[in-house]
Amino acid sequence: MDNYNPIDLMFVGMEKLGPGSNAHTLHVLRLLPKQQFHVIVDAGCGAGRQTMVLAKELGTLVHAIDSYEPFLNDLMRRVKEARIGHLVQTHCMDMKDIPGVFQHIDLLWSEGVAYNIGFSNALTTWVPAINPDGFAVVSELSWLREQVPNAVREFFLSGYPDMKSIRQNISIAENAGYRVLTNYTISREAWVEGYYEVLKPRANVLLNHPDSSVRDFAAETIKEIEIFRCSEDSYGYVFYVLQRA
Ligand SMILES: C[S@@+](CC[C@H](N)C(=O)[O-])C[C@H]1O[C@@H](n2cnc3c(N)ncnc32)[C@H](O)[C@@H]1O
C-alpha cells in the first residue's frame, strides 16, 4: 500500500530531524561542569543524531525517548552499524511521561523538541525526574532580537505564537526550578547543512503528491525555509544549559 504519511515521506532516512549539528551538541555538552553521569535521557531523540554524540562522548548508556517508533528503529540500525548498540536503549513513549519512568536523571538532553509540549511545560514536567544538582540541556526556538521582519513575525504568529526571547526563556527556566548556567545559539549553517538543504528538494517534489495533506506539509516546509532565509537572524535555536536548583 502507498505510504501517504507526510512525516515518513519528508524525513525518511534523514539523520537530522531538526536544526543542529554534532559539533554544536559536543560543544554544549562540554560546557557542563562535569562529564560523568549515571542516568542520561535524550527526550525526543528522533533518528538519534545527538543520542549517538552523547553515547560516544560519554561512554554511558543513553535512554533515547521518542513517540514515533520508525525513528527509533532508524536509530537502532545506526547505533548497531556504529557498534555502540550497548550504549543506547530506546523507549517508545511520550516525553511528558518521563517522570513516571525515570526518577533519578543526572542529565536530561532535548534538542528541538520541547516546543511540542511547550517549553515551560516541558521544564516543569521534567524537573521532578532530575536529581538535585542534575542537569537539563534543552534547545528551544527563541527570538534573538526585537527587530523582526514583518513576514517572519506573521509566520510565527500562526506557526509558533508562544516563541519567547532568550531573556524570557531564562526566567521560565528559573521559575520551573533550575539554575541557568549558560545559553548557546546554534549557527545558521546548522539549519541548512543536512537539514534544510535536504528538505527543500524533497518538499518541492512532494508539492505534486496526490494526497493533499502531503502537499500541504510540503508547502509549509517550503514556506518555513523561505522565512528562515529572510529572517535576518531575528530568531534562532538556543540551547539552555540548566541545573536543577
Ligand atoms: C524536530 S524532531 C527532533 C529530533 C532530534 N532531537 C533531532 O534534533 O534530530 C522532534 C522529535 O520529537 C518527537 N516528539 C514530538 N513530540 C513528542 C512527545 N510528546 N514525546 C516524545 N517524542 C516526541 C518527534 O517524533 C520527533 O522525533
PDBQT file of the ligand as one rigid body, heavy atoms in Angstrom, charges set to zero:
ROOT
HETATM    1  C1  LIG A 301      12.192  18.122  15.313  1.00  0.00    +0.000 C 
HETATM    2  S1  LIG A 301      12.417  16.432  15.746  1.00  0.00    +0.000 S 
HETATM    3  C2  LIG A 301      13.996  16.487  16.564  1.00  0.00    +0.000 C 
HETATM    4  C3  LIG A 301      14.616  15.137  16.701  1.00  0.00    +0.000 C 
HETATM    5  C4  LIG A 301      16.071  15.133  17.178  1.00  0.00    +0.000 C 
HETATM    6  N1  LIG A 301      16.186  15.636  18.520  1.00  0.00    +0.000 N 
HETATM    7  C5  LIG A 301      16.949  15.907  16.234  1.00  0.00    +0.000 C 
HETATM    8  O1  LIG A 301      17.299  17.060  16.554  1.00  0.00    +0.000 OA
HETATM    9  O2  LIG A 301      17.285  15.372  15.157  1.00  0.00    +0.000 OA
HETATM   10  C6  LIG A 301      11.232  16.234  17.042  1.00  0.00    +0.000 C 
HETATM   11  C7  LIG A 301      11.107  14.801  17.579  1.00  0.00    +0.000 C 
HETATM   12  O3  LIG A 301      10.289  14.806  18.736  1.00  0.00    +0.000 OA
HETATM   13  C8  LIG A 301       9.428  13.698  18.700  1.00  0.00    +0.000 C 
HETATM   14  N2  LIG A 301       8.286  14.047  19.544  1.00  0.00    +0.000 N 
HETATM   15  C9  LIG A 301       7.365  15.022  19.329  1.00  0.00    +0.000 A 
HETATM   16  N3  LIG A 301       6.515  15.086  20.362  1.00  0.00    +0.000 NA
HETATM   17  C10 LIG A 301       6.919  14.132  21.239  1.00  0.00    +0.000 A 
HETATM   18  C11 LIG A 301       6.426  13.709  22.510  1.00  0.00    +0.000 A 
HETATM   19  N4  LIG A 301       5.369  14.309  23.082  1.00  0.00    +0.000 N 
HETATM   20  N5  LIG A 301       7.065  12.700  23.142  1.00  0.00    +0.000 NA
HETATM   21  C12 LIG A 301       8.145  12.102  22.584  1.00  0.00    +0.000 A 
HETATM   22  N6  LIG A 301       8.658  12.468  21.382  1.00  0.00    +0.000 NA
HETATM   23  C13 LIG A 301       8.039  13.468  20.727  1.00  0.00    +0.000 A 
HETATM   24  C14 LIG A 301       9.122  13.503  17.243  1.00  0.00    +0.000 C 
HETATM   25  O4  LIG A 301       8.681  12.181  16.971  1.00  0.00    +0.000 OA
HETATM   26  C15 LIG A 301      10.472  13.816  16.607  1.00  0.00    +0.000 C 
HETATM   27  O5  LIG A 301      11.273  12.684  16.539  1.00  0.00    +0.000 OA
ENDROOT
TORSDOF 0
